[in-house]
Amino acid sequence: LADVRRTVTDVRQDSNRVYFRTVALMGNVLRTAEETHVLQVRKAKRLTQQMVDMTQTDESMLVGLASIRDFDAYTFAHCANVCVLSMLIGDRMRLDKADVARLGVTALMHDIGKTYIPATIPNSTGKLTEREWELMKYHTFFGVKELSRVNALREAIDSMFVSIQHHAQFNGNGYPQRPGGWKLRLFSRIVTVADYYDAMTAYRVYQKEPITPDKALQFILQNAGNIFDPFIAKVFIQAMGLFPVGTIVELDR
């Protein structure tokens, strides 16, 4: 029993360290991107590899950490949370460890294009104007532009596809629209589910009362086959369980 307690403590400490290092990494990545520095893709790969190891050891630790919110660092934490949840899906789909790590990198970088959007738009407390909303949609293109500056361009291809496709829906709707529709890549379909879930359950400037985790899962279930790949939606719901971390359950007497 003493050995077990020590092992669980080690996993918890490692999970905390890797998660918050990843949040810090995203803060640094977004800041340096604004200053036209090279993206730290290799460092992101090392961190996501560690997160893969944590997920395979005890996924509940990292999933629990993904429910932690920091209002002042929403974008940073959002990228880390989507990374954790995407790798959870990838692991449950029995993807190779190397593929889960690649998936984690693409999830970390999926919103990198928002560095091109004036901060007043995503932080607006009111309804966006039509012009502001159209500019906001362009973060998918800006993401591809930013990722194209990576030195090891071959390592950024997956991230480019996820950046451009993570708001494209399974049924052909969403944005950006493409003549003939998109042939959505697997990583893009996975990140879309993780992105929606984290965005719905987060505290944001224009969302003071986030949707509860169980309601978010219900939304994903109801939109499986429309917004979401039905198989990936099923895998995610099964992985999170009926009452995911962060759910408040009231019991009848």
C-alpha positions as CSV (number, residue, x, y, z in Angstrom):
1,L,0.0,0.0,0.0
2,A,2.8,2.4,0.7
3,D,4.3,1.7,-2.7
4,V,0.9,2.3,-4.3
5,R,0.4,5.7,-2.5
6,R,3.9,6.8,-3.5
7,T,3.2,5.8,-7.2
8,V,-0.1,7.7,-7.3
9,T,1.5,10.8,-5.7
10,D,4.3,10.7,-8.3
11,V,1.8,10.5,-11.2
12,R,-0.2,13.4,-9.7
13,Q,3.0,15.5,-9.3
14,D,4.2,14.7,-12.8
15,S,0.8,15.5,-14.3
16,N,0.7,18.8,-12.6
17,R,4.2,19.7,-13.7
18,V,3.6,18.7,-17.4
19,Y,0.2,20.4,-17.6
20,F,1.4,23.7,-16.2
21,R,4.6,23.6,-18.2
22,T,2.4,23.2,-21.3
23,V,0.2,26.1,-20.3
24,A,3.4,28.2,-19.8
25,L,4.7,27.0,-23.2
26,M,1.6,28.1,-24.9
27,G,1.9,31.5,-23.3
28,N,5.5,31.8,-24.6
29,V,4.5,30.4,-28.0
30,L,1.8,33.0,-28.5
31,R,3.9,35.9,-27.2
32,T,6.9,35.0,-29.4
33,A,4.6,34.5,-32.4
34,E,3.5,38.1,-32.0
35,E,7.1,39.1,-31.9
36,T,7.8,37.2,-35.2
37,H,10.0,34.6,-33.5
38,V,10.1,31.0,-34.6
39,L,7.5,28.7,-33.0
40,Q,8.9,26.2,-30.5
41,V,7.5,23.1,-32.2
42,R,10.3,20.8,-31.0
43,K,9.7,21.8,-27.3
44,A,6.0,21.3,-27.8
45,K,6.7,17.8,-29.1
46,R,8.7,16.9,-26.0
47,L,6.0,18.1,-23.7
48,T,3.2,16.3,-25.5
49,Q,5.3,13.1,-25.5
50,Q,5.4,13.4,-21.7
51,M,1.6,14.1,-21.7
52,V,1.1,10.8,-23.7
53,D,3.1,9.0,-21.0
54,M,0.9,10.5,-18.3
55,T,-2.3,9.7,-20.1
56,Q,-1.3,6.1,-20.5
57,T,-0.3,5.9,-16.8
58,D,-3.4,7.5,-15.3
59,E,-5.6,9.6,-17.7
60,S,-7.8,10.8,-14.9
61,M,-5.0,13.0,-13.6
62,L,-4.6,15.1,-16.7
63,V,-8.3,15.1,-17.5
64,G,-8.9,16.5,-14.0
65,L,-6.2,19.2,-14.6
66,A,-7.9,20.2,-17.8
67,S,-10.9,21.4,-15.8
68,I,-8.7,24.0,-14.1
69,R,-9.5,27.5,-15.4
70,D,-7.4,30.6,-15.3
71,F,-9.6,33.5,-16.5
72,D,-6.6,35.8,-17.4
73,A,-4.9,33.1,-19.4
74,Y,-7.9,31.5,-21.1
75,T,-6.3,31.1,-24.5
76,F,-3.2,29.6,-23.1
77,A,-5.1,27.1,-20.9
78,H,-7.6,26.4,-23.7
79,C,-4.8,25.2,-26.0
80,A,-3.4,23.0,-23.2
81,N,-6.9,21.6,-22.3
82,V,-7.7,20.8,-26.0
83,C,-4.3,19.1,-26.2
84,V,-5.1,16.9,-23.1
85,L,-8.6,16.0,-24.4
86,S,-7.4,15.3,-27.9
87,M,-4.7,12.9,-26.7
88,L,-7.3,11.2,-24.5
89,I,-9.4,10.5,-27.6
90,G,-6.4,9.4,-29.6
91,D,-5.3,7.0,-26.8
92,R,-8.8,5.6,-26.5
93,M,-8.8,5.1,-30.3
94,R,-5.6,3.0,-29.8
95,L,-3.5,5.3,-32.0
96,D,0.2,4.6,-31.8
97,K,2.1,6.5,-29.1
98,A,4.0,8.6,-31.7
99,D,0.7,9.5,-33.4
100,V,-0.9,10.5,-30.1
101,A,2.1,12.8,-29.5
102,R,1.7,14.3,-33.0
103,L,-2.0,14.8,-32.3
104,G,-1.0,16.6,-29.1
105,V,1.2,19.1,-31.0
106,T,-1.6,19.9,-33.5
107,A,-4.0,20.5,-30.7
108,L,-1.6,22.8,-28.9
109,M,-1.2,24.9,-32.1
110,H,-4.8,24.8,-33.3
111,D,-5.6,28.4,-32.3
112,I,-2.2,30.0,-33.0
113,G,-3.9,32.2,-35.7
114,K,-5.6,34.1,-32.9
115,T,-2.4,36.0,-32.4
116,Y,-3.3,38.0,-35.5
117,I,-6.7,39.0,-34.2
118,P,-6.9,42.3,-32.2
119,A,-7.3,41.3,-28.5
120,T,-10.4,43.6,-28.3
121,I,-12.4,41.1,-30.4
122,P,-12.0,37.8,-28.5
123,N,-12.2,39.8,-25.2
124,S,-15.3,41.7,-26.2
125,T,-18.2,41.4,-23.6
126,G,-20.8,42.3,-26.2
127,K,-22.0,40.7,-29.4
128,L,-19.5,40.9,-32.2
129,T,-20.4,43.0,-35.3
130,E,-20.6,41.2,-38.6
131,R,-17.2,42.6,-39.6
132,E,-15.6,41.5,-36.3
133,W,-17.0,38.0,-36.6
134,E,-15.7,37.7,-40.2
135,L,-12.2,38.7,-39.0
136,M,-12.4,36.3,-36.1
137,K,-13.1,33.4,-38.6
138,Y,-9.9,34.3,-40.4
139,H,-7.8,32.9,-37.4
140,T,-7.9,29.6,-39.2
141,F,-6.1,31.0,-42.2
142,F,-3.8,33.1,-40.0
143,G,-2.8,29.8,-38.2
144,V,-1.6,28.3,-41.5
145,K,0.3,31.5,-42.2
146,E,2.0,31.4,-38.8
147,L,2.8,27.7,-39.0
148,S,4.3,28.1,-42.4
149,R,7.2,30.0,-40.8
150,V,8.3,27.0,-38.8
151,N,11.9,25.9,-39.7
152,A,11.0,22.2,-39.8
153,L,8.1,22.8,-42.1
154,R,7.4,19.0,-42.5
155,E,6.6,18.8,-38.8
156,A,4.0,21.5,-39.1
157,I,1.9,20.0,-41.9
158,D,-0.5,18.2,-39.5
159,S,-0.9,21.4,-37.4
160,M,-1.7,23.4,-40.6
161,F,-4.5,21.1,-41.5
162,V,-5.9,21.2,-38.0
163,S,-5.7,25.0,-37.9
164,I,-7.6,25.4,-41.1
165,Q,-10.2,22.6,-40.5
166,H,-11.0,22.6,-36.7
167,H,-14.1,24.8,-37.3
168,A,-15.2,22.8,-40.4
169,Q,-18.1,20.5,-39.5
170,F,-18.6,16.8,-40.2
171,N,-21.7,17.6,-42.3
172,G,-19.9,20.2,-44.5
173,N,-21.1,23.3,-42.6
174,G,-18.9,25.5,-40.4
175,Y,-16.0,27.6,-41.7
176,P,-14.0,28.2,-43.7
177,Q,-16.1,26.9,-46.6
178,R,-14.4,25.2,-49.5
179,P,-15.8,24.4,-53.0
180,G,-16.6,20.8,-53.0
181,G,-16.3,20.6,-49.2
182,W,-13.5,19.4,-47.0
183,K,-12.0,16.0,-46.7
184,L,-11.5,16.3,-43.0
185,R,-8.4,14.7,-41.6
186,L,-8.6,12.5,-38.5
187,F,-6.7,14.9,-36.3
188,S,-9.0,17.7,-37.3
189,R,-12.1,15.7,-36.4
190,I,-10.6,14.8,-33.1
191,V,-9.6,18.4,-32.2
192,T,-13.0,19.7,-33.2
193,V,-14.7,17.6,-30.5
194,A,-12.1,18.6,-27.8
195,D,-12.2,22.2,-28.8
196,Y,-16.0,22.4,-28.6
197,Y,-16.1,20.7,-25.2
198,D,-13.5,22.9,-23.6
199,A,-15.0,26.1,-25.1
200,M,-18.5,25.2,-23.8
201,T,-17.3,24.4,-20.3
202,A,-14.9,27.3,-19.8
203,Y,-15.4,30.7,-18.1
204,R,-14.9,33.4,-20.7
205,V,-15.5,37.1,-20.9
206,Y,-18.7,36.6,-22.8
207,Q,-19.7,33.4,-21.1
208,K,-19.9,34.1,-17.3
209,E,-21.8,30.8,-16.7
210,P,-20.3,28.0,-18.7
211,I,-22.3,24.9,-19.7
212,T,-21.9,22.0,-17.2
213,P,-19.7,19.1,-18.4
214,D,-22.7,16.7,-18.6
215,K,-24.7,19.2,-20.7
216,A,-21.7,19.7,-23.0
217,L,-21.5,15.9,-23.5
218,Q,-25.2,15.9,-24.3
219,F,-24.7,18.6,-27.0
220,I,-21.9,16.5,-28.5
221,L,-24.1,13.4,-28.5
222,Q,-27.0,15.3,-30.1
223,N,-24.7,16.7,-32.8
224,A,-22.9,13.5,-33.6
225,G,-23.1,13.1,-37.4
226,N,-23.7,16.8,-37.9
227,I,-21.0,18.9,-36.3
228,F,-18.9,16.0,-35.1
229,D,-17.6,12.7,-36.4
230,P,-20.1,10.2,-34.8
231,F,-17.4,7.6,-34.0
232,I,-15.1,10.2,-32.4
233,A,-18.0,11.7,-30.4
234,K,-18.8,8.3,-29.1
235,V,-15.2,7.6,-28.1
236,F,-15.0,10.9,-26.3
237,I,-18.3,10.5,-24.4
238,Q,-17.3,7.0,-23.3
239,A,-13.9,8.3,-22.2
240,M,-15.3,11.2,-20.1
241,G,-18.1,9.1,-18.5
242,L,-21.6,10.0,-17.6
243,F,-20.4,12.5,-14.9
244,P,-17.1,14.0,-16.1
245,V,-14.6,15.7,-13.8
246,G,-16.1,19.1,-12.8
247,T,-19.7,17.9,-12.7
248,I,-21.7,18.7,-9.6
249,V,-24.1,15.8,-8.8
250,E,-27.0,16.3,-6.4
251,L,-28.3,13.1,-4.9
252,D,-31.9,12.5,-3.8
253,R,-32.4,11.4,-0.2
